[in-house]
Amino acid sequence: YTGLVVAQQTVADMTVKVSAGTIYMADGTRYTPSATASLAVTAADATNPRIDIVYVASNGTVTYLAGTAAASPSAPATPAGGMLLANIAVAAGATTVVTANITDRRKGMYSEVKYTPTLLNSWVAYDAGRTPRIWIDITGN
C-alpha cells in the first residue's frame, strides 16, 4: 500500500478521513482509491465501547464497518477479500473520534518482523559476527 491513512478530522467529530492511495489486495489486484473526505462513524453506544474497522473492500472501495458494543469489545472480522486499514476504538458515549482512537492496521508487502532461519546441512553464517535474517511477505512466503 501507499497512503490510505485513516485520520481524525481537523475539527474532531464522528467521522474520519482517509487519504488517497494504492493498495494491492491479497489476490494481487491493484486499486487506487481516491481520498475520502468524511467517512461516518456510527453513534456510540451509551453503555459499552466497541471497535470499528475501516478497510478496502474486494471491489476497491474504502468501507467502514461498525463493531458490536460490549464490555470487552473486539473488532469485527474483515470481510472476505478485504484489506484492513485501521481499527477505531469508540468509547461508550463518545461524541468525537480523535487520533488516539485510531490504530493503523495497514500491512505492507513484508512483515515488520525479521526471522532467524535455522541453517542446515553444514551451512554457516558468512560473517560470524552477523546473524542471517529473512523477511516474510504478507502471503507467508
N, CA, C and O atoms as a DFTB+ gen file, in Angstrom:
564 C
 N C O
     1  1       0.835      -1.173       0.000
     2  2       0.000       0.000       0.000
     3  2       0.883       1.241       0.000
     4  3       2.051       1.188       0.388
     5  1       0.324       2.328      -0.429
     6  2       0.851       3.669      -0.184
     7  2      -0.355       4.503       0.200
     8  3      -1.454       4.275      -0.306
     9  1      -0.164       5.466       1.087
    10  2      -1.283       6.308       1.511
    11  2      -2.306       5.506       2.284
    12  3      -1.964       4.611       3.057
    13  1      -3.590       5.846       2.061
    14  2      -4.727       5.197       2.715
    15  2      -4.655       5.298       4.244
    16  3      -4.977       4.354       4.965
    17  1      -4.224       6.472       4.709
    18  2      -4.125       6.732       6.138
    19  2      -5.496       7.153       6.662
    20  3      -6.121       8.067       6.124
    21  1      -5.953       6.487       7.704
    22  2      -7.218       6.837       8.358
    23  2      -6.868       7.819       9.474
    24  3      -6.015       7.534      10.314
    25  1      -7.538       8.988       9.477
    26  2      -7.195      10.040      10.441
    27  2      -8.441      10.765      10.926
    28  3      -9.503      10.708      10.306
    29  1      -8.277      11.450      12.055
    30  2      -9.380      12.271      12.569
    31  2      -9.563      13.480      11.671
    32  3      -8.661      13.843      10.916
    33  1     -10.719      14.098      11.754
    34  2     -10.973      15.337      11.028
    35  2     -10.213      16.486      11.686
    36  3      -9.825      16.381      12.850
    37  1      -9.999      17.569      10.964
    38  2      -9.331      18.738      11.517
    39  2     -10.061      19.200      12.786
    40  3      -9.429      19.475      13.806
    41  1     -11.365      19.279      12.714
    42  2     -12.192      19.517      13.898
    43  2     -12.857      18.169      14.169
    44  3     -13.742      17.743      13.427
    45  1     -12.422      17.503      15.238
    46  2     -12.881      16.147      15.525
    47  2     -14.399      16.057      15.633
    48  3     -15.038      16.893      16.271
    49  1     -14.966      15.032      15.003
    50  2     -16.388      14.735      15.089
    51  2     -16.541      13.223      14.965
    52  3     -15.576      12.495      15.200
    53  1     -17.696      12.740      14.612
    54  2     -17.919      11.303      14.474
    55  2     -17.734      10.851      13.019
    56  3     -18.494      10.029      12.505
    57  1     -16.713      11.406      12.375
    58  2     -16.295      10.949      11.054
    59  2     -14.783      10.859      11.047
    60  3     -14.110      11.448      11.893
    61  1     -14.250      10.115      10.081
    62  2     -12.806      10.067       9.854
    63  2     -12.564      10.357       8.383
    64  3     -13.471      10.253       7.558
    65  1     -11.336      10.720       8.069
    66  2     -10.969      10.916       6.671
    67  2      -9.924       9.875       6.317
    68  3      -9.197       9.388       7.182
    69  1      -9.857       9.537       5.033
    70  2      -8.904       8.552       4.546
    71  2      -8.185       9.163       3.353
    72  3      -8.824       9.633       2.412
    73  1      -6.855       9.157       3.390
    74  2      -6.090       9.738       2.282
    75  2      -6.135       8.818       1.061
    76  3      -6.369       7.616       1.184
    77  1      -5.909       9.394      -0.103
    78  2      -5.838       8.616      -1.340
    79  2      -4.638       7.677      -1.263
    80  3      -3.710       7.909      -0.488
    81  1      -4.659       6.636      -2.052
    82  2      -3.520       5.732      -2.044
    83  2      -3.663       4.603      -3.028
    84  3      -4.580       4.574      -3.849
    85  1      -2.743       3.679      -2.930
    86  2      -2.714       2.486      -3.773
    87  2      -2.585       1.281      -2.862
    88  3      -1.831       1.302      -1.889
    89  1      -3.320       0.237      -3.180
    90  2      -3.243      -0.986      -2.386
    91  2      -3.273      -2.189      -3.318
    92  3      -3.984      -2.203      -4.322
    93  1      -2.491      -3.186      -2.965
    94  2      -2.517      -4.469      -3.658
    95  2      -3.245      -5.446      -2.746
    96  3      -2.828      -5.685      -1.613
    97  1      -4.327      -6.001      -3.251
    98  2      -5.124      -6.934      -2.457
    99  2      -4.399      -8.280      -2.388
   100  3      -3.432      -8.511      -3.114
   101  1      -4.871      -9.157      -1.514
   102  2      -4.233     -10.460      -1.330
   103  2      -4.192     -11.264      -2.636
   104  3      -3.292     -12.081      -2.830
   105  1      -5.159     -11.035      -3.527
   106  2      -5.176     -11.772      -4.809
   107  2      -4.322     -11.091      -5.881
   108  3      -4.268     -11.553      -7.021
   109  1      -3.644      -9.977      -5.507
   110  2      -2.777      -9.272      -6.440
   111  2      -3.437      -8.122      -7.171
   112  3      -2.750      -7.377      -7.870
   113  1      -4.745      -7.948      -7.038
   114  2      -5.455      -6.857      -7.704
   115  2      -4.999      -5.521      -7.119
   116  3      -4.887      -5.372      -5.902
   117  1      -4.737      -4.558      -7.993
   118  2      -4.279      -3.227      -7.579
   119  2      -5.444      -2.251      -7.677
   120  3      -6.131      -2.183      -8.696
   121  1      -5.658      -1.486      -6.586
   122  2      -6.673      -0.439      -6.579
   123  2      -6.036       0.870      -6.143
   124  3      -5.065       0.876      -5.386
   125  1      -6.587       1.977      -6.625
   126  2      -6.115       3.306      -6.225
   127  2      -7.306       4.142      -5.761
   128  3      -7.777       5.016      -6.488
   129  1      -7.793       3.867      -4.539
   130  2      -8.942       4.633      -4.038
   131  2      -8.623       6.120      -3.903
   132  3      -7.520       6.493      -3.502
   133  1      -9.594       6.962      -4.239
   134  2      -9.470       8.406      -4.032
   135  2      -9.587       8.705      -2.546
   136  3     -10.025       7.861      -1.764
   137  1      -9.195       9.909      -2.167
   138  2      -9.342      10.327      -0.771
   139  2     -10.819      10.335      -0.399
   140  3     -11.682      10.664      -1.213
   141  1     -11.087       9.969       0.842
   142  2     -12.442      10.019       1.379
   143  2     -12.454      11.132       2.408
   144  3     -11.804      11.023       3.449
   145  1     -13.188      12.207       2.129
   146  2     -13.174      13.381       2.998
   147  2     -13.888      13.136       4.315
   148  3     -13.495      13.690       5.342
   149  1     -14.937      12.310       4.302
   150  2     -15.715      12.116       5.510
   151  2     -16.393      10.755       5.485
   152  3     -17.339      10.535       4.729
   153  1     -15.906       9.854       6.309
   154  2     -16.474       8.518       6.433
   155  2     -17.167       8.473       7.792
   156  3     -16.507       8.534       8.830
   157  1     -18.487       8.367       7.789
   158  2     -19.272       8.447       9.029
   159  2     -19.035       7.247       9.931
   160  3     -19.001       6.103       9.477
   161  1     -18.872       7.531      11.226
   162  2     -18.747       6.509      12.263
   163  2     -20.089       6.451      12.993
   164  3     -20.632       7.483      13.386
   165  1     -20.613       5.256      13.168
   166  2     -21.902       5.068      13.838
   167  2     -21.862       5.648      15.250
   168  3     -20.839       5.564      15.930
   169  1     -22.975       6.235      15.688
   170  2     -23.065       6.820      17.028
   171  2     -22.658       5.807      18.096
   172  3     -22.946       4.615      17.983
   173  1     -21.992       6.293      19.119
   174  2     -21.515       5.443      20.203
   175  2     -22.672       4.877      21.017
   176  3     -23.726       5.501      21.143
   177  1     -22.457       3.695      21.561
   178  2     -23.398       3.093      22.498
   179  2     -23.315       3.868      23.814
   180  3     -22.239       4.342      24.179
   181  1     -24.409       4.000      24.516
   182  2     -24.414       4.766      25.769
   183  2     -23.717       4.036      26.910
   184  3     -23.239       4.675      27.848
   185  1     -23.653       2.718      26.847
   186  2     -23.135       1.923      27.959
   187  2     -21.793       1.254      27.697
   188  3     -20.920       1.255      28.565
   189  1     -21.620       0.687      26.516
   190  2     -20.420      -0.109      26.227
   191  2     -19.594       0.439      25.070
   192  3     -20.137       1.053      24.152
   193  1     -18.279       0.217      25.114
   194  2     -17.420       0.606      23.993
   195  2     -17.527      -0.415      22.858
   196  3     -18.116      -1.483      23.027
   197  1     -16.961      -0.081      21.721
   198  2     -16.892      -1.036      20.612
   199  2     -15.643      -0.709      19.790
   200  3     -15.024       0.340      19.967
   201  1     -15.293      -1.614      18.902
   202  2     -14.178      -1.403      17.980
   203  2     -14.723      -1.547      16.569
   204  3     -15.296      -2.579      16.219
   205  1     -14.541      -0.508      15.759
   206  2     -14.982      -0.498      14.369
   207  2     -13.767      -0.685      13.471
   208  3     -12.631      -0.573      13.931
   209  1     -13.999      -0.968      12.202
   210  2     -12.885      -1.081      11.258
   211  2     -13.142      -0.241      10.009
   212  3     -14.284       0.022       9.633
   213  1     -12.047       0.168       9.382
   214  2     -12.066       0.783       8.061
   215  2     -11.193      -0.122       7.200
   216  3     -10.078      -0.474       7.586
   217  1     -11.708      -0.494       6.035
   218  2     -10.985      -1.431       5.179
   219  2     -11.245      -1.120       3.711
   220  3     -12.164      -0.374       3.374
   221  1     -10.424      -1.701       2.846
   222  2     -10.674      -1.620       1.414
   223  2     -11.389      -2.913       1.046
   224  3     -10.854      -4.007       1.226
   225  1     -12.613      -2.772       0.524
   226  2     -13.424      -3.932       0.152
   227  2     -12.845      -4.604      -1.091
   228  3     -12.002      -4.032      -1.783
   229  1     -13.298      -5.802      -1.360
   230  2     -12.791      -6.574      -2.501
   231  2     -13.017      -5.886      -3.845
   232  3     -12.391      -6.251      -4.840
   233  1     -13.912      -4.888      -3.882
   234  2     -14.140      -4.139      -5.126
   235  2     -13.322      -2.843      -5.183
   236  3     -13.461      -2.060      -6.122
   237  1     -12.452      -2.617      -4.154
   238  2     -11.563      -1.458      -4.159
   239  2     -12.098      -0.219      -3.483
   240  3     -11.440       0.820      -3.517
   241  1     -13.274      -0.286      -2.864
   242  2     -13.828       0.891      -2.195
   243  2     -13.440       0.912      -0.718
   244  3     -13.394      -0.127      -0.059
   245  1     -13.164       2.106      -0.215
   246  2     -12.879       2.283       1.206
   247  2     -14.203       2.175       1.941
   248  3     -15.167       2.860       1.599
   249  1     -14.249       1.311       2.956
   250  2     -15.508       0.963       3.610
   251  2     -15.360       0.980       5.122
   252  3     -14.290       0.688       5.655
   253  1     -16.433       1.321       5.802
   254  2     -16.485       1.344       7.268
   255  2     -17.406       0.224       7.737
   256  3     -18.431      -0.045       7.110
   257  1     -17.042      -0.432       8.843
   258  2     -17.887      -1.459       9.434
   259  2     -17.877      -1.281      10.947
   260  3     -16.824      -1.353      11.581
   261  1     -19.052      -1.048      11.520
   262  2     -19.171      -0.876      12.972
   263  2     -19.061      -2.227      13.661
   264  3     -19.570      -3.238      13.176
   265  1     -18.386      -2.219      14.800
   266  2     -18.301      -3.423      15.623
   267  2     -19.525      -3.516      16.520
   268  3     -20.477      -2.749      16.378
   269  1     -19.486      -4.469      17.447
   270  2     -20.575      -4.668      18.386
   271  2     -20.154      -4.148      19.752
   272  3     -19.094      -4.513      20.262
   273  1     -20.983      -3.297      20.341
   274  2     -20.685      -2.760      21.664
   275  2     -20.726      -3.892      22.689
   276  3     -21.633      -4.724      22.681
   277  1     -19.721      -3.907      23.575
   278  2     -19.639      -4.936      24.615
   279  2     -18.695      -4.457      25.704
   280  3     -17.892      -3.552      25.478
   281  1     -18.787      -5.055      26.881
   282  2     -17.903      -4.684      27.987
   283  2     -16.440      -4.877      27.588
   284  3     -15.587      -4.062      27.940
   285  1     -16.149      -5.948      26.858
   286  2     -14.804      -6.210      26.320
   287  2     -14.942      -6.424      24.819
   288  3     -15.004      -7.564      24.359
   289  1     -14.992      -5.331      24.048
   290  2     -15.271      -5.473      22.611
   291  2     -14.086      -6.026      21.826
   292  3     -12.935      -5.939      22.252
   293  1     -14.402      -6.593      20.679
   294  2     -13.364      -6.995      19.736
   295  2     -13.771      -6.473      18.367
   296  3     -14.951      -6.260      18.090
   297  1     -12.775      -6.272      17.523
   298  2     -13.041      -5.744      16.186
   299  2     -13.762      -6.800      15.352
   300  3     -13.508      -7.994      15.514
   301  1     -14.652      -6.375      14.468
   302  2     -15.292      -7.341      13.574
   303  2     -14.258      -7.892      12.588
   304  3     -13.244      -7.250      12.312
   305  1     -14.527      -9.068      12.072
   306  2     -13.633      -9.655      11.072
   307  2     -13.713      -8.829       9.794
   308  3     -14.780      -8.339       9.423
   309  1     -12.588      -8.682       9.134
   310  2     -12.569      -8.003       7.841
   311  2     -13.300      -8.904       6.840
   312  3     -12.968     -10.085       6.736
   313  1     -14.275      -8.384       6.108
   314  2     -14.999      -9.213       5.141
   315  2     -14.072      -9.870       4.120
   316  3     -13.010      -9.341       3.794
   317  1     -14.486     -11.011       3.632
   318  2     -13.689     -11.791       2.685
   319  2     -13.203     -10.928       1.524
   320  3     -13.974     -10.175       0.928
   321  1     -11.944     -11.045       1.222
   322  2     -11.345     -10.314       0.111
   323  2     -10.948      -8.895       0.438
   324  3     -10.327      -8.230      -0.392
   325  1     -11.287      -8.399       1.632
   326  2     -10.956      -7.030       2.028
   327  2      -9.581      -6.933       2.670
   328  3      -9.007      -7.940       3.085
   329  1      -9.058      -5.714       2.749
   330  2      -7.768      -5.457       3.394
   331  2      -7.980      -4.383       4.451
   332  3      -8.432      -3.280       4.144
   333  1      -7.654      -4.709       5.689
   334  2      -7.857      -3.830       6.827
   335  2      -6.926      -2.624       6.771
   336  3      -5.735      -2.763       6.496
   337  1      -7.480      -1.430       7.036
   338  2      -6.691      -0.200       7.109
   339  2      -6.503       0.253       8.551
   340  3      -5.399       0.628       8.945
   341  1      -7.588       0.222       9.351
   342  2      -7.495       0.745      10.716
   343  2      -8.619       0.223      11.590
   344  3      -9.689      -0.153      11.111
   345  1      -8.343       0.212      12.897
   346  2      -9.373      -0.020      13.911
   347  2      -9.709       1.333      14.523
   348  3      -8.842       2.199      14.641
   349  1     -10.955       1.512      14.908
   350  2     -11.378       2.734      15.597
   351  2     -12.018       2.316      16.918
   352  3     -13.035       1.623      16.929
   353  1     -11.419       2.739      18.025
   354  2     -11.977       2.466      19.350
   355  2     -13.023       3.540      19.637
   356  3     -12.705       4.727      19.707
   357  1     -14.258       3.116      19.800
   358  2     -15.357       4.045      20.070
   359  2     -15.792       3.824      21.521
   360  3     -16.419       2.816      21.847
   361  1     -15.451       4.779      22.382
   362  2     -15.799       4.677      23.803
   363  2     -17.298       4.840      23.993
   364  3     -17.976       5.449      23.165
   365  1     -17.810       4.294      25.086
   366  2     -19.222       4.485      25.420
   367  2     -19.501       5.982      25.537
   368  3     -18.776       6.705      26.221
   369  1     -20.544       6.434      24.871
   370  2     -20.934       7.838      24.933
   371  2     -20.047       8.801      24.165
   372  3     -20.221      10.013      24.290
   373  1     -19.109       8.311      23.381
   374  2     -18.193       9.186      22.638
   375  2     -18.947      10.075      21.656
   376  3     -19.940       9.658      21.060
   377  1     -18.463      11.310      21.496
   378  2     -19.061      12.230      20.524
   379  2     -18.054      12.666      19.465
   380  3     -18.401      13.398      18.539
   381  1     -16.802      12.216      19.602
   382  2     -15.760      12.514      18.616
   383  2     -14.827      11.313      18.460
   384  3     -14.707      10.475      19.354
   385  1     -14.176      11.255      17.308
   386  2     -13.106      10.289      17.057
   387  2     -11.836      11.108      16.901
   388  3     -11.755      11.974      16.030
   389  1     -10.843      10.835      17.743
   390  2      -9.568      11.540      17.686
   391  2      -8.455      10.557      17.347
   392  3      -8.656       9.343      17.365
   393  1      -7.288      11.092      17.039
   394  2      -6.152      10.271      16.625
   395  2      -5.883       9.115      17.582
   396  3      -5.582       8.005      17.144
   397  1      -5.989       9.367      18.878
   398  2      -5.713       8.327      19.877
   399  2      -6.674       7.141      19.761
   400  3      -6.371       6.058      20.261
   401  1      -7.821       7.326      19.114
   402  2      -8.805       6.245      18.953
   403  2      -8.544       5.379      17.722
   404  3      -9.164       4.329      17.557
   405  1      -7.628       5.819      16.857
   406  2      -7.404       5.141      15.576
   407  2      -6.093       4.366      15.634
   408  3      -5.040       4.923      15.945
   409  1      -6.174       3.062      15.327
   410  2      -4.982       2.212      15.290
   411  2      -4.741       1.781      13.851
   412  3      -5.598       1.147      13.235
   413  1      -3.580       2.125      13.322
   414  2      -3.214       1.778      11.947
   415  2      -3.036       0.265      11.838
   416  3      -2.279      -0.328      12.607
   417  1      -3.720      -0.351      10.899
   418  2      -3.616      -1.800      10.684
   419  2      -3.198      -2.138       9.257
   420  3      -3.326      -3.284       8.824
   421  1      -2.695      -1.135       8.521
   422  2      -2.259      -1.397       7.148
   423  2      -1.078      -2.358       7.170
   424  3      -0.227      -2.295       8.058
   425  1      -1.036      -3.243       6.190
   426  2       0.065      -4.193       6.086
   427  2       0.837      -3.909       4.817
   428  3       0.266      -3.775       3.734
   429  1       2.144      -3.820       4.972
   430  2       2.998      -3.643       3.806
   431  2       3.229      -4.974       3.117
   432  3       2.693      -6.001       3.532
   433  1       4.007      -4.950       2.094
   434  2       4.300      -6.184       1.371
   435  2       5.109      -7.157       2.216
   436  3       5.076      -8.364       1.974
   437  1       5.830      -6.649       3.198
   438  2       6.622      -7.505       4.069
   439  2       6.222      -7.245       5.504
   440  3       5.816      -6.138       5.858
   441  1       6.338      -8.269       6.326
   442  2       6.018      -8.095       7.736
   443  2       7.095      -7.233       8.381
   444  3       8.168      -7.042       7.808
   445  1       6.818      -6.725       9.544
   446  2       7.783      -5.908      10.275
   447  2       8.799      -6.782      10.994
   448  3       9.773      -6.276      11.551
   449  1       8.579      -8.072      10.984
   450  2       9.415      -8.989      11.750
   451  2      10.477      -9.622      10.857
   452  3      10.189     -10.070       9.748
   453  1      11.684      -9.651      11.351
   454  2      12.750     -10.394      10.682
   455  2      12.905     -11.714      11.418
   456  3      12.915     -11.744      12.649
   457  1      13.025     -12.797      10.678
   458  2      13.157     -14.118      11.265
   459  2      14.584     -14.623      11.105
   460  3      15.258     -14.318      10.121
   461  1      15.026     -15.389      12.073
   462  2      16.346     -16.006      12.010
   463  2      16.160     -17.434      11.526
   464  3      15.559     -18.245      12.229
   465  1      16.669     -17.762      10.329
   466  2      16.484     -19.121       9.813
   467  2      17.396     -20.113      10.534
   468  3      18.447     -19.745      11.059
   469  1      16.977     -21.361      10.547
   470  2      17.816     -22.435      11.060
   471  2      18.673     -22.915       9.903
   472  3      18.152     -23.369       8.885
   473  1      19.970     -22.817      10.057
   474  2      20.889     -23.230       8.996
   475  2      21.089     -24.739       9.075
   476  3      21.406     -25.270      10.139
   477  1      20.906     -25.427       7.956
   478  2      21.002     -26.883       7.895
   479  2      22.119     -27.323       6.957
   480  3      22.699     -26.506       6.242
   481  1      22.411     -28.592       6.965
   482  2      23.347     -29.211       6.017
   483  2      24.708     -28.526       5.990
   484  3      25.263     -28.264       4.923
   485  1      25.228     -28.243       7.158
   486  2      26.564     -27.649       7.331
   487  2      26.666     -26.196       6.880
   488  3      27.771     -25.662       6.787
   489  1      25.538     -25.546       6.599
   490  2      25.579     -24.135       6.234
   491  2      25.945     -23.331       7.477
   492  3      25.517     -23.667       8.581
   493  1      26.724     -22.284       7.305
   494  2      27.114     -21.397       8.401
   495  2      26.996     -19.960       7.934
   496  3      26.997     -19.686       6.734
   497  1      26.895     -19.047       8.881
   498  2      26.843     -17.623       8.544
   499  2      28.179     -17.210       7.943
   500  3      29.233     -17.589       8.454
   501  1      28.144     -16.435       6.860
   502  2      29.355     -15.981       6.187
   503  2      30.217     -15.140       7.121
   504  3      31.436     -15.304       7.170
   505  1      29.589     -14.258       7.844
   506  2      30.284     -13.373       8.778
   507  2      29.880     -13.796      10.187
   508  3      28.731     -13.609      10.585
   509  1      30.809     -14.359      10.936
   510  2      30.494     -14.903      12.264
   511  2      29.884     -13.853      13.195
   512  3      29.185     -14.217      14.141
   513  1      30.122     -12.589      12.961
   514  2      29.592     -11.532      13.816
   515  2      28.170     -11.115      13.464
   516  3      27.568     -10.308      14.173
   517  1      27.628     -11.656      12.378
   518  2      26.289     -11.266      11.942
   519  2      25.418     -12.499      11.777
   520  3      25.878     -13.535      11.297
   521  1      24.163     -12.384      12.175
   522  2      23.212     -13.485      12.081
   523  2      22.373     -13.323      10.819
   524  3      21.839     -12.241      10.572
   525  1      22.245     -14.386      10.010
   526  2      21.367     -14.288       8.840
   527  2      19.928     -14.022       9.284
   528  3      19.472     -14.575      10.284
   529  1      19.219     -13.177       8.540
   530  2      17.825     -12.835       8.846
   531  2      17.031     -12.870       7.550
   532  3      17.579     -12.628       6.475
   533  1      15.740     -13.171       7.648
   534  2      14.860     -13.171       6.478
   535  2      13.581     -12.415       6.804
   536  3      13.197     -12.292       7.967
   537  1      12.917     -11.903       5.746
   538  2      11.610     -11.256       5.854
   539  2      10.592     -12.212       5.291
   540  3      10.909     -13.023       4.421
   541  1       9.368     -12.125       5.777
   542  2       8.263     -12.923       5.259
   543  2       7.252     -11.951       4.631
   544  3       6.908     -10.938       5.240
   545  1       6.771     -12.260       3.400
   546  2       5.801     -11.340       2.792
   547  2       4.401     -11.609       3.339
   548  3       4.207     -12.530       4.133
   549  1       3.423     -10.801       2.912
   550  2       2.084     -10.876       3.510
   551  2       1.378     -12.178       3.213
   552  3       0.381     -12.499       3.861
   553  1       1.868     -12.936       2.251
   554  2       1.250     -14.239       1.977
   555  2       1.916     -15.354       2.767
   556  3       1.526     -16.516       2.653
   557  1       2.934     -15.002       3.580
   558  2       3.615     -16.000       4.392
   559  2       4.783     -16.657       3.681
   560  3       5.334     -17.638       4.181
   561  1       5.172     -16.139       2.529
   562  2       6.301     -16.710       1.778
   563  2       7.548     -15.867       1.910
   564  3       8.585     -16.206       1.341
